[in-house]
Amino acid sequence: MRPFEALRSAFSLRVVAVMLLVVSGWAVLGPPAASAEPRITRVDVYSESMGRWVANDVISPASGAPAPTFYLLTGIGGGSDGISWFNNTGVRDFFADKHVNVVMPIGGQYSMYTDWDADDPVLGRNKWQTYLTSELPAAIDGRFATTGANAIGGVSMAGGAVLDLAIQAPGFYRAVGSYSGCAATSGLLGQAMVRSMVELRGGGNAANMWGSAVDPRWRVHDPMLNAERLRGTEVFVSSGNGLPGSIDNHDPVLVVPQTIGGSVVEMVTNACAAAFQSRLHSLGIPATFTYLSQGTHSWGLFETELRESWPVIGGAIGA
């Protein structure tokens, strides 16, 4: 079966059209304030490739002993809008007793966390693959005690991007966690989802990223098509089913719009996860897939997914 046949059978173009109007606006944030907690550090790293400083929040073990590193990416707003793992979840408490450096970059909004071919009039210069796989790790390894074992996780827009980063930098990450994202980036449906984030939400031009609709680079960055290159990497993929529940922990004031939009988006990511599971199964690549019995595209769901993934992620890097 072709990679996208399962995706097409899971949801129609009509559902995607609805999704284009609401996708991704429900997951991402902005710059957290500097913390006085001894294990939490704000680290500014200069990106030579992008010509600017990038802020990163780092949770490091209190012991100071060498530890593995888990890079954790937020969604469509890149954390620059105040919405992030750091601000909207209990990651500080969750990782307080774990021997791992958790690095949460701030930035990359609407960028797919990839290297763009050209500067964009709206979104500027984006070289996030270079930053995340080269510039940032060098800075983290130089400042913190690390073991050289790395993993990466990401939610929503970053849920597909982290799979691509693991493919583009083979061997760099021992494990990858994809939370409520979509692996497909090429073809009619894949491009529709990417353009909904880059263009409809971000106002950028996706042609500045991977070229025109027929440019082969869209396929080069499609984890669904390039899944074979994940062999040997521990893969965790999860999704809710779009049904609201206590897991969402929505703001009571915004519960109606968050539930409606979040339900549609999460149903799409659920279909994406199922299609990707079929793809990996066809290749004989082992992976862990978790489908939660409730959950819209919400931070309550995302935090649950992160916690569910930790035995896989932490085990792979020795955390």
HELIX and SHEET records of a PDB file:
HELIX    1   1 PRO A    3  ALA A   10  1                                   8    
HELIX    2   2 LEU A   13  VAL A   22  1                                  10    
HELIX    3   3 TRP A   85  ASN A   88  1                                   4    
HELIX    4   4 VAL A   91  PHE A   94  1                                   4    
HELIX    5   5 TRP A  128  THR A  130  1                                   3    
HELIX    6   6 TYR A  131  GLU A  135  3                                   5    
HELIX    7   7 LEU A  136  ARG A  143  1                                   8    
HELIX    8   8 MET A  157  GLN A  168  1                                  12    
HELIX    9   9 GLY A  187  ARG A  195  1                                   9    
HELIX   10  10 SER A  196  ARG A  201  3                                   6    
HELIX   11  11 ALA A  207  TRP A  210  1                                   4    
HELIX   12  12 ARG A  217  VAL A  220  1                                   4    
HELIX   13  13 ALA A  227  LEU A  230  5                                   4    
HELIX   14  14 SER A  246  ASP A  248  5                                   3    
HELIX   15  15 PRO A  252  LEU A  254  5                                   3    
HELIX   16  16 VAL A  255  LEU A  283  1                                  29    
HELIX   17  17 TRP A  299  ILE A  317  1                                  19    
SHEET    1   A 8 ILE A  40  SER A  47  0                                        
SHEET    2   A 8 ARG A  52  ILE A  59 -1                                        
SHEET    3   A 8 ASN A 101  ILE A 106 -1                                        
SHEET    4   A 8 ALA A  67  LEU A  73  1                                        
SHEET    5   A 8 THR A 146  VAL A 155  1                                        
SHEET    6   A 8 ALA A 175  TYR A 179  1                                        
SHEET    7   A 8 GLU A 234  SER A 239  1                                        
SHEET    8   A 8 THR A 288  TYR A 291  1                                        
END                                                                             
